[in-house]
Amino acid sequence: MTLKQTSGSESVQAALELLQDEAKKSAASDFDIVARQSSSLSLSVFQGKVQQTEISESVGIGIRVFANGAPGYASTERLTPESLRQTLKDALSHCAFTAPLRGLVLPGPTVLPAMPSQWNAGLESLGLEEMARITLALEAETFARSKEIENVPHLGFGLSMDRGWFANSKGVRHFEQENSYGLGIGAVALRNEIRKMGIYQKSGRDYTEADPKLMSAIAVERALELLDAKPIPGGEMPVVFSNRVSSSIISMFLSSFHAESVQKGQSRLAGQLGQAIASPLLRLVSDPFRFDLPGASVMDAEGVATQRHEIIRDGVLQTFLHNLETAGREGCASTGNAARGYSGRVGTSFHNCVVLPGEHTEQELLQMFPRCLHVVKLEGSSGCSAISGEISIGIQGFLVEGGKRVQAVDGVTISTNFFDMIKRIAAMSNDYNDSFSSIKVPAFAVESMAVSG
């Protein structure tokens, strides 16, 4: 079995055309339409056998209409003429319950920069048989690495393919498609009745880069290195976040930079445009033109051409991210950061969130302090709040003295406030981890954080 996202495209396009024609004849003064077709194929392996295979497909279309300046949304997963006409009626009726958005003007056609293909045709020919072969080889390599590997409970291979269409009443039409693979492993090591899991994932568009030998080596190393971990005394100490976890820490608080969060009183950054909110070393960018990352795009979900924006430059807050609706409320221009699925209202997102690298290696960060905590694993995020900025999270890692690991650490919680933490960034590393992710953050060192055992 292979996954080819070709069937059904014609029906999606036909549905878009019909809904567009009906909207032009309706009471809507303006409208825009989003349609998506997605599919995925995955399998999991356990103890030398394929345990589960799954294939899923979804298709849907949504419309936003404006009547007397007020927006109305509706969507459907049924692409029949009757369902599409009812969807339009539902959207128009919704306008009676929403507030007008004065000053919102839908964009017209514009010349967009060329975008390299985000589609690898080679993934279309990748089937379950080859996926199983690669995954079983990864499992075998992992067990062969160490007698202390007790189990490989998490091991899977997945493919995803997505196509999206956009059209509006001003004549904008746009189509994008992308596909990718993901291969991930979680290996459990056992020593003296203590178990630790090492996790590694490889993803991207070229599955031949997923080397079972390299992946098994990394997963096993990550499991074994933490086996003798124990707590350390509490107190204030420098903390270095490995590039394994740095993206996760930053990603929890990205909504603080969305204009909608500011307008709703859900961001502590309200009123701080143009002010220093972080260390001068921090440069936070929304970069849609990083075409090697999955968040690349030349047009946002409202038909606005995307732009590269420095959100924080040299520690100073430069802008919030806007869509047309949030920009309309403030009388400013959209930053081209609208996000929208076919079934929801418009929101906001980064187009590849990138923290620019520094000048040091991660090892050099560890050598900056006589004694520090090197964090390589996070344990959940329930103690973190994007609204308040509070961080209280369990970690695993290493106590480092003189740049060398002296003890593996677990059972430890770090506590701080995100907005205080980014002011205390002492250094950034010069490289990222190898994940295929729309959030790329190098390792970074924080001068001091509260650590409790």
Buried (B, 14 or more C-beta within 10 A) or exposed (E): EBBEBEEBBEEBBEBBEBBBEBBEEBEBBBBBBBBBBBBBBBBBBBEEEBEEBEEEBEBBBBBBBBBEBBBBBBBBEEBEEEBBBBBBBBBBEBBEEBEBBEEBEBBEEEEEEEBEEBBBEEBBEBEBEEBBEBBBBBBEBBBEBBEBBBBBEBBBBBBBBBBBBBBBBBEBEBBBBBBBBBBBBBBBBBEEEEBBBBBBBBBBBEBEBBBBEBBBBBBBBBBBBBBEBEBBEEEEBBBBBBBBBBBBBBBBBBBBBBBBBBBEEBBBBBEBEEEEBBBEBBBBBBBBBBBEBBBBBBBBBBBBBBBBBBBBBEBBBBBBBBBBBBBBBEEBEBBBBBBBBBBEBBBBBBBBBBBBBBEBBBBBBBBBBEEBBBBBBBBEBEBBBBBEBBBBBBBBBBBBBEBEBEBBBBBBBBBBBBBBBBBBBBBBBBEBBBBBBBBBBBBBBBBBBBBBE
